[in-house]
Structure formats: structure tokens, C-alpha cells
Amino acid sequence: MGQIRLPGNPPIEVILRRSAQARRLSLRLSRLDGRVTLTLPKGVSEREGRDFVLSKESWLRGHLDGHEAAVAVGFGAVLPVHGVTLAVQAGAGRSVRHDGAALLVPGAAEQVPRRVQAYLKTLARDRLAEASDRYSTALGRPYARLTLRDTRSRWGSCTADGGLMYSWRLIMAPPAVLDYVAAHEVAHLAQMNHSPAFWAVVERLYGDWRGPRRWLREDGPALHRYRFD
């Protein structure tokens, strides 16, 4: 994949993606993290792609203006952990640690995104395993395994053989939201559907799930704007 950079204030980075199946140029703006992707059909040059993007620049900037800006994680950035906003600051020692309203990260600036991401993934695994164990025990049905991914289309899933998958970005959400997602996926161990019987299981395990579900719908997409690359 290549990239086109449109100058301006701010400049716009456009990711180029080639597709043998595409029949026309298409420009896509992700509502999750604001990434802009241009799909180029076979035989279309990058120059033609750039001309197409330039012709759509006004439309693109109009939509980006209404989108929350991406946050590059590094020294000086702020991001939520357990739903609480923390400032990323330089720290001593060998490990990332939480101190008051700060997330203290040792090492050089270029290592910060990777270190913070690793820290969040470790926290996420511990919290999601604890919540999944708790709800699985209450349900009386064990799960087979737990995996973490950086999914965009869903916050969690449950396979037919009892495998649970979660987005590690849930560790940035309020704890009640993470717990709800764990209860939701564990409930699928008993009901592999979204029937009234399924929601009854969720309510028995978690309680009133409507508030956290609404939070995910309204505020969850913003968790994808934090960039660790």
C-alpha cells in the first residue's frame, strides 16, 4: 500500500489500496478512526488516484471537520484508561505505571506507542479474564479460550466451541462497559443468538445492560482514534 499526502491545514494522509476486483476509484473515510483510504482498480495509476482525491478535497475536508481527530500516542498525549483520562509522561524504571492522572512511560520517545499499547493489552487481558471467569462461573458454563484483537466491527465475539474474543481497546472504556461486554459474550455460551432468552441471561449475569450498550454505540467509536503506530 502506498500513500498520498494532501498539503493544507491540516494535511491529509490518504492510504492507497489496490484491488483487482474494484471497477472504479472509491474514497472511504472511516468513522472509527478518521483514516482515509483510496481504492485503485487495476490499471489506474497513482497520478490518476491523486487527481481523483484532489477533486474530492472539499468534500473530504468537510467530513473530516466533523470527525474527532486521531490521537498519536506519545509524550504529551492524553488517553483514557479504565474510562479515566491520563496524560502520557516520561517515567523512570523499566515498566509503564499509572501514577495519579499520569501514565509514566520509560524509554525513548519512539518507543512510547509500543510500550503503551503493550501495557494496555496486558491490563485488558487481566481484566477481561477476571470478568469472563466470574460470569462463566455464575453461568455454570466454562469457556474454551480467550483472545484479544484490535477489531473494528465488534467489541467481542463467542464461537460455537466456546472461544471468547475481545477488543483490547475495551480497557480504555469505563469498567462497567468492559464488564457488560464480558457478560454479553459469556451469555452466548448458553444462547448463541440475540433472542429474548439471551438478553435474559445477560440481565441475570450483569444487571441492566442498556446504559453500557448505549455508551458503546455513542462513545465507543472514539476509542479507535488512538493510534499506536
Buried (B, 14 or more C-beta within 10 A) or exposed (E): EEEBEBEEEEEBEBBBBBEEEBEEBBBEBBBBBBBBBBBBBEEBEBEEBBEBBEEBEEEBBEBBEEBEEBBBBBEEBBBBBBBEEBBBBBBEEEEBBBEEEBBBBBBEEEEBBBBBBEBBBBBBBEBBBEBBBBBBEEBEBEBEEBEBEEBBEEBBBBBEEBBBBBBBBBBBBBBBBBBBBBBBBBBBBBBEEEEEEBBEBBBBBBBEBEEBBEBBEEBBBBBBBBBBE
